[in-house]
Amino acid sequence: MPGLLRVSHIGRRWIRHNPNAFRAGLLAAALLAVSDAVPAQEPASVGTVLVAHGGGAAWNEQVIAVARQLETGGSVGVAFLMTGDSASGRRFQDVVGRLADAGAVKIVVVPLLVSSHSGHYEQVRYLVGEADSLSPGMLRHLEDGGIAPPATPVPLVLTAAMDGSPEIAEALRERALSLAEVPEQQAVFIVGHGPNSAERAAAWMINLRVLADSVRSGSPFRDVKVGLLRDDAPPAVRQEAVRRMRDIIQLQHELTGYPVVVVPVLIARGRITNEKIPADLAGMPVTYSGDALLPHPGVARWIEARVRQAVSAAHAP
């Protein structure tokens, strides 16, 4: 009968002479059966903090909206480096604390920044404990907003910013193609914000050229170039950056005979996309909409990829 233990006559003889061993064997078998029936423990909860610079209410809402789309396998919080009414309750230490209280045993910190070579990325490094100090200006920026490293034992894992990520290149490619009339005859100019210092600007350009190469290789555009506004730099530095950008765009136009498609590699629409870039490009032969990376779905896919990479690296031998 099913479920009954059938024992031979030799086995029965052994059991009569070794009753204690038989009972121990039954107990071991029962324990093994119970252990096999227990479901495997679920993986430890990994939280994610999406850290953005922050801006006005409309700018911030675009970041919050993409966070709602994420599928990371754990809770997601949004923190801003610039606080205000629209960022109330979203200081870095508060968001980390809420994820820890909700049961996160590891927190992946993803900077929603274009480059890992920026002052704001250094702020995030300081907040997660990867940097012991900050420049006085960047530290004051955090202190004025009441932002400080969190007091939590939960490990924080910092990822890179967007840099040359393929998901971001795909978003830029699609933005450019949506604006082009005859892409096989047109050129693209990708414009980024850029840092103040020349050294960091050079590091930005390395990653932007990776994006440009990806856009060019995956599309029919004749030419793809990149440039920086250096928007927060001293006026003379910014003016030179804009002059260089205009010179390149003019050369691209002369090469193709068509308007140059200009795409900003900026996180979300705001004053720079809506006012400053149009003013900087006034009178130029360009096609420009001002659409930034958000709300392109590629940004969500990039964030999810960063989280997966961070979790995989943590589990690697």
C-alpha positions in Angstrom: 0.0 0.0 0.0 1.2 3.5 -0.7 2.8 5.2 2.3 3.6 1.9 4.1 7.2 0.8 4.8 7.8 -2.7 3.4 10.6 -4.5 5.3 12.1 -7.9 4.4 12.5 -10.7 6.9 16.2 -9.9 7.1 15.4 -6.3 7.9 12.9 -7.3 10.6 15.5 -9.5 12.2 18.0 -6.5 12.2 15.3 -4.2 13.7 14.7 -6.6 16.6 18.4 -6.6 17.5 19.0 -2.8 16.8 15.8 -1.0 17.9 17.6 2.2 18.9 19.4 2.5 15.6 16.1 1.9 13.8 14.3 4.7 15.7 17.2 7.1 15.0 17.0 6.3 11.3 13.2 7.0 11.3 13.8 10.3 13.0 16.5 11.3 10.5 14.2 10.4 7.6 11.4 12.4 9.1 13.5 15.5 9.6 14.8 15.2 6.0 11.3 15.0 4.7 10.3 18.1 6.7 13.3 20.1 5.5 12.5 19.2 1.9 8.9 20.4 2.4 9.9 23.8 3.7 9.9 26.4 0.8 13.2 28.2 0.1 13.6 31.5 1.8 12.9 34.5 -0.3 15.9 36.7 -1.2 16.7 39.5 1.2 14.9 42.7 0.4 16.9 45.2 -1.6 15.7 48.8 -1.6 16.6 51.5 -4.1 17.1 55.2 -3.7 16.9 57.3 -6.8 18.9 60.5 -6.1 18.2 63.5 -8.4 19.4 67.1 -8.3 15.8 68.5 -7.9 14.1 71.5 -9.3 10.6 73.0 -9.4 7.5 71.0 -8.7 7.1 70.0 -12.4 10.7 68.9 -12.7 10.5 66.8 -9.5 7.3 65.1 -10.5 9.0 63.7 -13.7 11.5 62.0 -11.4 8.8 60.7 -9.1 6.9 59.4 -12.1 9.7 57.3 -13.4 10.3 55.9 -9.9 6.7 54.6 -9.9 7.5 52.6 -13.1 10.5 50.7 -11.8 10.5 47.0 -11.4 13.5 46.3 -9.1 12.1 43.6 -6.9 12.1 45.9 -3.8 10.9 49.3 -2.5 12.0 52.4 -4.3 12.4 55.9 -2.8 13.2 59.3 -4.4 15.6 61.8 -2.8 16.5 65.2 -4.0 19.8 67.1 -3.5 17.9 70.4 -3.6 15.1 70.7 -1.1 12.1 72.9 -1.1 8.3 72.7 -0.8 8.1 70.3 -3.8 10.8 68.1 -2.3 9.5 68.1 1.3 10.2 64.8 3.1 12.7 63.6 0.4 16.0 64.3 2.1 18.4 61.5 1.5 18.7 60.3 5.1 14.9 60.3 5.5 14.4 58.1 2.4 17.1 55.7 3.4 15.6 55.5 6.9 12.2 54.7 5.6 13.5 51.9 3.4 15.5 50.4 6.3 12.4 50.6 8.5 10.4 48.8 5.8 12.9 45.8 6.0 15.5 46.6 3.4 18.8 44.8 4.2 20.7 46.4 1.4 20.0 49.7 -0.4 21.2 50.5 -3.9 21.7 54.2 -4.5 21.3 55.2 -8.2 22.2 58.9 -9.0 19.9 60.2 -11.6 22.7 62.3 -13.1 24.2 62.4 -16.6 27.8 62.1 -15.5 29.8 60.4 -12.7 32.3 63.3 -13.1 30.2 66.0 -11.5 30.0 67.9 -8.2 26.6 66.4 -7.5 27.9 62.9 -7.9 30.5 63.7 -5.3 27.7 64.8 -3.0 26.1 61.4 -3.4 29.5 59.7 -2.8 29.7 61.7 0.4 26.2 60.8 1.5 26.8 57.0 1.1 30.1 57.1 2.9 32.5 56.7 -0.1 34.0 60.2 0.3 35.2 61.6 3.6 34.9 65.2 2.6 33.4 67.6 0.1 34.3 71.0 -1.3 33.0 73.8 0.9 30.5 74.9 -1.7 29.0 71.4 -2.2 29.0 70.7 1.5 27.2 73.9 2.2 24.7 73.1 -0.5 23.7 69.9 1.4 23.8 71.5 4.8 21.5 74.3 3.7 18.9 71.7 2.8 19.4 69.8 6.0 20.8 66.8 4.0 23.3 64.5 5.8 24.6 61.0 5.6 22.1 58.5 7.1 22.6 56.9 10.5 21.8 53.3 9.5 23.6 50.0 9.6 22.0 48.9 6.3 24.8 48.8 3.6 24.5 51.4 0.9 25.7 50.5 -2.6 26.4 53.4 -5.0 26.1 52.9 -8.8 27.5 55.0 -11.6 25.6 57.8 -13.2 24.3 57.5 -16.8 27.7 58.1 -18.4 27.8 56.1 -21.7 25.0 53.6 -20.9 23.4 51.9 -23.9 19.8 52.6 -22.6 20.5 56.3 -22.6 22.0 56.2 -26.1 18.8 54.4 -27.3 16.7 57.2 -25.7 18.8 59.9 -27.4 18.6 58.0 -30.7 14.8 57.8 -30.6 14.6 61.5 -29.6 16.7 62.4 -32.6 14.8 60.2 -35.1 11.5 61.6 -34.0 12.7 65.1 -35.0 14.5 64.2 -38.3 12.9 64.6 -41.7 15.5 62.8 -43.7 17.9 61.2 -41.1 20.2 59.7 -43.7 21.0 63.3 -44.8 21.0 65.0 -41.4 23.4 65.5 -38.5 22.8 65.3 -34.8 24.2 67.5 -32.0 23.9 66.2 -28.5 24.2 68.9 -25.8 24.9 68.4 -22.1 25.0 70.7 -19.1 28.6 70.1 -18.2 30.6 71.0 -15.1 32.6 74.1 -14.2 36.2 72.8 -14.3 38.0 72.0 -17.5 39.3 68.7 -16.1 35.8 67.4 -15.3 34.5 68.8 -18.6 37.0 66.6 -20.4 35.8 63.5 -18.4 32.2 64.4 -19.3 33.1 64.5 -23.0 34.7 61.0 -22.9 31.3 59.5 -21.9 29.3 61.8 -24.2 31.4 60.7 -27.2 30.5 57.1 -26.2 26.8 58.0 -26.4 27.4 59.8 -29.7 29.1 56.8 -31.2 26.2 54.6 -30.1 23.7 56.9 -31.6 25.6 57.0 -34.9 26.1 53.3 -35.1 22.5 52.5 -34.6 20.9 55.1 -36.9 21.3 56.4 -40.4 22.5 59.9 -39.4 25.4 61.2 -41.4 27.2 62.8 -38.4 26.8 63.0 -34.6 28.7 65.4 -32.4 28.5 66.5 -28.8 29.0 69.6 -26.7 28.6 71.1 -23.3 26.9 74.3 -22.2 29.0 74.6 -19.0 25.9 76.4 -17.7 27.2 77.1 -14.1 30.7 78.1 -15.2 31.9 81.7 -15.2 30.3 83.8 -18.0 33.4 83.8 -20.2 33.7 80.0 -20.0 30.1 79.5 -20.8 30.2 82.0 -23.7 33.1 80.1 -25.2 31.3 76.8 -24.8 28.2 78.2 -26.6 30.4 79.7 -29.3 32.1 76.3 -29.9 28.7 74.6 -30.0 27.4 77.0 -32.6 30.5 76.6 -34.7 30.1 72.8 -34.8 26.4 73.0 -35.6 27.2 75.4 -38.5 29.8 73.0 -39.9 27.4 70.1 -39.6 24.7 72.2 -41.5 27.2 73.1 -44.3 28.2 69.4 -44.6 24.6 68.1 -44.9 22.6 71.1 -46.2 19.9 70.2 -43.8 18.9 71.5 -40.3 20.9 69.9 -37.5 18.9 67.9 -35.0 19.7 69.1 -31.5 19.0 66.8 -28.6 19.7 67.7 -25.0 21.1 65.0 -22.7 19.4 66.4 -19.6 17.3 64.6 -17.1 14.0 66.6 -17.5 12.5 69.6 -19.1 13.2 72.9 -17.3 14.6 76.3 -17.7 17.7 75.1 -19.5 15.7 73.1 -22.2 12.9 75.6 -22.5 14.7 78.9 -22.4 18.5 78.8 -22.3 19.3 76.4 -25.1 16.8 78.0 -27.5 18.4 81.4 -26.7 21.9 79.9 -27.3 20.9 78.5 -30.6 18.9 81.5 -31.8 19.3 82.0 -35.6 21.0 78.6 -36.1 19.7 76.1 -38.7 18.5 73.5 -36.2 15.5 71.3 -35.4 14.9 71.3 -31.6 12.0 70.3 -29.4 13.5 70.7 -25.9 12.4 67.1 -24.9 14.8 65.8 -22.3 15.5 62.2 -21.3 12.4 61.9 -19.1 9.8 60.6 -19.6 11.5 58.2 -22.1 11.0 54.6 -20.9 14.7 54.0 -21.5 15.5 55.9 -18.3 13.5 53.3 -16.2 15.3 50.5 -18.0 18.7 52.1 -17.2 17.8 52.4 -13.5 16.7 48.8 -13.4 19.9 47.7 -15.1 22.0 49.6 -12.6 20.2 47.9 -9.7 20.6 44.5 -11.2 24.3 45.1 -11.8 24.8 46.3 -8.2 23.0 43.3 -6.7 25.0 40.8 -9.0 28.3 42.5 -8.0 27.4 42.1 -4.3 26.7 38.4 -4.8 29.8 37.7 -6.9 32.4 35.5 -5.2 
